[in-house]
């Protein structure tokens, strides 16, 4: 592998991408498009002509056949790396749990991250999806933000069919700290809870979009949440959800929860 040639290709990628987009461009157009000097454009184009990636015809530069391939691959590489950087925390969570995660299926996803002045941006994005879906399935390794418990309960009672997988400790907290909310949600017939104590990340499958998120170990809040309507991402999410759903235990069968008074009250309908 010619490493130097690859490095040179990445450095000159903006020229290739510009020509792929415009078709042909002269020197002045390249200067304006790239916001660089005449000498810089000369250096770039000279290098790319030496590599047979562009050619000059009638005073304008155009991609060669090789250049068209290089431009497409350079653009794809840049897009994939940018996506990977944005989703780095999710990639780490997936790797730690042995979950295959193809970052390319989330290319173009809406990625929402927590900010110092607005730590609730990711969870607010998640709630915006909840407000628009009639079904919700997912994995959630931490407790629901108290600020949104009423909203989620209301959506369930109003008809949102929900099948969620939580760790044992989170389910216990939900049942003991919010027994009335839990009872009302279960009585609606729209809520099924399952238990799994080794979840890799947050995963949501809505009617039209799927999302994946990682939580902050310091605040317990979502710190990065990515959602998309890409078919390939939905296929991946459905597969991950099915694997953990199959391994999970339905709430009424889970020995660690069966003796909780709030759960007995729910089962007895009292």
N, C-alpha and C positions, 0 to 999 in steps of 0.2 A: 504494500500500500504506500502510495506517494503522499506522505503526511503534509509536506510543504504545499503540494498542489491542492490538497483539500482545504488547507488553511487559507490559501489564496482565493479559492472559490468562495468560501464563506465571507471573506473580506469584501469581495466584489459582488456579492449576491444582490445588493440594492440595484446595481446596474442591470443585472440579468432580469430581476423582477420588473423593473421599469420597462424594459424592452418587451418582456412577455406581455405586459399590460397594454402598452401603446402600439406595439408592432414595430414601428421605426421611430427613431429620434435622432436629431442632429446634436452636435456638441453643445450648442447654446441651450437647447431644450433639456439636455441632461444636467447641465449646470443648474438650471432653475429648478428642475424636479428634485434634484438631490441636495440643493442648497450648498454647493461646493464650488471651488474656484476652477478656472479654465485649466490650470496646471494639474489639478487633482483629476479632473475628467480625462485629461490626456493620459495620465498615468494609469488610470483604471482601464480605459479602452485599449491602450497599448498592451497591457498585460492580458486582457481577455482575447485580443486578436492573436497574440502569441500562443495562447492555449487553444485556438480554433473554436472559441465559444461564441464570438461575434465576428461579423465582417462589415465592411463599409461599402455602400453602394449608392452612388449619386449624392455623396456628401452626408448620407445618413447611416446610422448604425442599425444592424438587424441581427437577430440571433441566428446562428447556424443550427442545423439539426441537432448537433451535439449540445449546443447552447440551450435549446428548448428543453432537452432532458435535464440538463444541469439546473436550469432555472426552476423547473417544477420540483426537483428533489431538494434544492436549497430552500425553497419556500416551505415545503412540507417539513423539512428538518427544523427550521426556525419556529414554525407553528407548534410542532410537537414539544420542543424544548421549552417554549414559553408556557405551554399548558402544564408541562411537568413541574416547572418552577412554582406555578400557582397552586398546584395540587400536591406539592411535596409532603405536607403532613398526612394527607390521605394515603399517598404511596407508602409512607413509613408504616402506617397502621395496617395496610394490606399485607405488606411484607412480613411484619411481625406475627401475623396470624396465618401466613401461608395462603393468602387469597390472591388469585391471579387478578391483576388490574392492568388493563390495556389503556394507557392514558390517551391514546388516539381516539377512543370512542367518546371522550369528553372534550374533544376539540370544538371550540366555539360555545362551550357551556357558559352559563351565567355563574361566575365565581364571586361569592360574597365573603368578605373577610371582616373580622372584628377590627375596629379602629379605636385608638385611645379615647377619643371623645364620643364614640358610639359603639360600645361592645355588643349591642343587641342587633346589629345589622344582619348577621347570618340567621338568627332565629326569627327575625321579622320577615326575612325572605321566605323561610320555611313556612311560616304562618300564612303568608300570602298564597302559597300553593294549597295549603289546607283549606283555605276559604273558598277555593274554586273547584274542589274535587268532591266526587260522591263516594269514592272508595279510597282507603288509605291502608297500605300494608308497609311494614318496615321493621327494622332492627334499631334499637335505641339503647346504647350502653350506659346511659345516665338518666337521671330523673327529669321529668318534664319541668320546664321553667314555670315556677308558680304564677308568673304574670299571665301565662297563657292557658292555665288549667281550665278556667271557666269557658274560654273560647273553644277549646278542644272538646270539652264535655258537651257544650251546646251543639256543636257540629255533629257529634255522635248521636245525641238524643234526637236531633232533627233529621237523622237518616244516613249520615256518613258511615258506611260499613268499614269497620276498623279491625284489623288483625295485626297485633303488634307483639314483638318479642323483646323482653326486657330481662336483665339480670335479676336474680332472686331478691337482692337487697333493695333494688329500685321498686319492685312490685310490692314488697312489704311496706316500704315507705308510702307508696301511693295509697295502699289500703288502710294503713293505720293513721295517716295524717289527713286523709280526705275520704273517710268512709261513706259519707252521704253522696259526694260526687260519684264515687265508684259504684255505689249501689244504683244510683239513677242511670248511670251509663250502662251497667250490666242489664238492668231491667228493660232497657230499650231494645235489647236483642241485637244491637249493632256492634257490640264490642266482644272481641275474643282476645285474651291475653295468653301468651306463652312465655316460658321461662328458659333462658339459656345463659350460662355464666361465663361465656368466653366470646363476646361479640367484638368484631374487629373495628367497627366504626358505625356511625349512624347511617341508615339507608332508608329512603322513603320511595315508595312507588305509588304515584297518584294516577288519576285517569289519563292525563296528557304528558306528564313529566316524571322523570326519576331524579332523585337527588342523593348525594353522599356527603357526609360531613364528619369532621373531627372536633372533639371537645377540648377545651383548655383544662389542664390538670389543676390550674390555680383557681379559676372561677367556676368551672363546671358548665360554662356556656359554650355554645357552638363558636368555634374560632374561624373555621373555614367551611363553607357549604357551596357545593357545585351542583347545579341542576340543568337538565337538558331534555329536549324531546327527541333526541337522535335514536332511531330504531336500534342501532348497535348497542347503545348504552342501556336501553330498556332490556334487551336480550341478556346482557351481562348482569344487570340488576336482578332480573327474574331468576337467573341461575343461582346467584349468591343467596338470594332470599329463600329459594326452595331448599338449598342445602341446610341452612340454619333452621328453617322452619321444621324440616324433617327431624333434625336433632333435638329441637326444643320440646319441652313438656307442657301440655296444656295446663292452665292454672289449677283446675280442680283436681288434677292428678299429682300435683307436685307436693311431695312429702314435707318439704321445708315450709310450706305455706298452709297446709291443710288444717293446722290447729289454730290459726289466727282467728280470734273472735270476729273481726270485721268480715272475714271470708265466710265464716259459718253463718253470719247474719245474712249475707248476700245469697247463700245457697238456700237458706230456709225461707227467704222472702220476707223476713221480719224487718 
